[in-house]
Amino acid sequence: TTSTVAPPASVSGKGEGVKRSGTSGKAARSREEIETVFDRNKGALYALYTRAQRDNPEIQGKLVLEITISPAGEVTMARVVSSELKDPELERKIVARVKLFRFEPRDVEAITATKPIDFFPA
């Protein structure tokens, strides 16, 4: 006999914030891969933040993005889920920059992930 097992309603751990958008059973991108690409592009994001600080030295806080990554490695969607920055122009620039990120093309499903980024003065 066989039985069907449903995934838990809430999953915590390394895969938190990552969900598949298809049902093909293909592998998915790892949280580590996403973190690596964000780390590689951290300088560009913080350059935008530093420029915004010139006009508003008080700007700081957490920004949470939701991104969708295609199998080809392109960011097909990026949006702000929440923000403590209170600077819509900076948020728009960060989203535009994240859309330029490139992941390695893989035979995986498109995934949607959330990514928190902390911006605090150096």
C-alpha positions as CSV (number, residue, x, y, z in Angstrom):
1,T,0.0,0.0,0.0
2,T,1.0,3.6,-0.4
3,S,0.1,6.7,1.5
4,T,0.2,10.4,0.7
5,V,2.2,12.7,3.0
6,A,1.4,16.4,3.0
7,P,4.1,18.9,3.7
8,P,3.9,20.8,7.0
9,A,2.0,24.1,6.9
10,S,5.0,26.0,8.3
11,V,8.5,25.0,7.5
12,S,11.5,26.6,9.2
13,G,15.2,26.4,8.5
14,K,17.5,27.0,5.6
15,G,14.7,26.7,3.0
16,E,12.4,29.2,4.6
17,G,11.3,32.0,2.3
18,V,11.8,29.8,-0.8
19,K,8.9,28.2,-2.6
20,R,8.5,26.4,-6.0
21,S,6.2,27.8,-8.5
22,G,5.7,24.5,-10.5
23,T,5.0,20.9,-10.0
24,S,7.5,19.2,-12.3
25,G,9.4,17.6,-9.5
26,K,12.7,19.3,-10.7
27,A,15.3,20.4,-8.2
28,A,15.1,24.0,-7.0
29,R,17.7,26.6,-6.4
30,S,19.2,26.6,-2.9
31,R,19.0,29.4,-0.3
32,E,22.8,29.3,-0.4
33,E,22.9,30.1,-4.1
34,I,20.5,33.0,-3.6
35,E,22.7,34.3,-0.7
36,T,25.8,34.0,-2.8
37,V,24.4,36.1,-5.6
38,F,23.2,38.7,-3.2
39,D,26.6,38.8,-1.5
40,R,28.3,39.2,-4.8
41,N,26.1,42.2,-5.6
42,K,26.1,43.7,-2.1
43,G,28.4,46.5,-3.1
44,A,26.0,47.8,-5.8
45,L,23.1,47.8,-3.3
46,Y,25.0,49.5,-0.6
47,A,26.3,52.1,-3.1
48,L,22.7,53.0,-3.7
49,Y,22.1,53.2,0.0
50,T,25.2,55.4,0.6
51,R,24.1,57.8,-2.1
52,A,20.6,58.1,-0.5
53,Q,22.2,58.8,2.9
54,R,23.7,62.0,1.5
55,D,20.2,63.5,1.2
56,N,18.9,61.7,4.3
57,P,21.5,60.8,6.9
58,E,18.8,59.2,9.1
59,I,17.8,56.6,6.6
60,Q,18.2,53.0,7.9
61,G,16.4,49.8,8.5
62,K,15.3,46.5,7.0
63,L,14.0,46.0,3.5
64,V,12.3,42.7,2.5
65,L,12.2,41.8,-1.1
66,E,10.3,39.1,-2.9
67,I,12.0,37.9,-6.1
68,T,11.2,35.3,-8.7
69,I,14.2,33.6,-10.5
70,S,13.6,31.8,-13.8
71,P,15.4,28.6,-14.9
72,A,17.5,30.8,-17.2
73,G,18.9,32.6,-14.1
74,E,17.0,35.9,-14.7
75,V,15.1,37.8,-12.0
76,T,11.7,38.0,-13.6
77,M,10.0,39.7,-10.7
78,A,11.2,41.8,-7.8
79,R,9.1,43.8,-5.4
80,V,9.2,45.3,-1.9
81,V,7.3,43.2,0.7
82,S,8.1,45.5,3.6
83,S,10.5,48.4,4.3
84,E,11.6,50.4,7.2
85,L,13.6,52.8,4.9
86,K,10.7,55.2,4.3
87,D,12.3,56.2,1.0
88,P,10.3,55.0,-2.1
89,E,12.9,56.3,-4.5
90,L,15.7,54.2,-2.9
91,E,13.4,51.2,-2.8
92,R,12.6,51.6,-6.5
93,K,16.4,51.8,-7.3
94,I,17.1,48.7,-5.2
95,V,14.4,46.7,-7.0
96,A,15.7,47.9,-10.4
97,R,19.2,46.8,-9.4
98,V,18.1,43.4,-8.1
99,K,16.3,42.8,-11.4
100,L,19.7,43.0,-13.1
101,F,21.1,40.1,-10.9
102,R,22.0,37.0,-12.9
103,F,21.9,33.5,-11.5
104,E,23.5,30.5,-13.1
105,P,21.1,28.9,-15.7
106,R,19.9,25.5,-14.3
107,D,17.4,22.9,-15.1
108,V,15.2,23.9,-12.2
109,E,11.8,25.3,-11.6
110,A,11.2,29.0,-11.4
111,I,11.2,29.9,-7.7
112,T,10.0,32.8,-5.6
113,A,12.0,33.7,-2.5
114,T,12.0,36.5,0.1
115,K,15.2,38.2,0.9
116,P,15.7,40.6,3.9
117,I,18.4,43.2,3.6
118,D,19.6,45.3,6.5
119,F,20.7,48.9,5.7
120,F,22.5,50.6,8.5
121,P,25.1,53.4,8.5
122,A,28.7,52.2,8.6
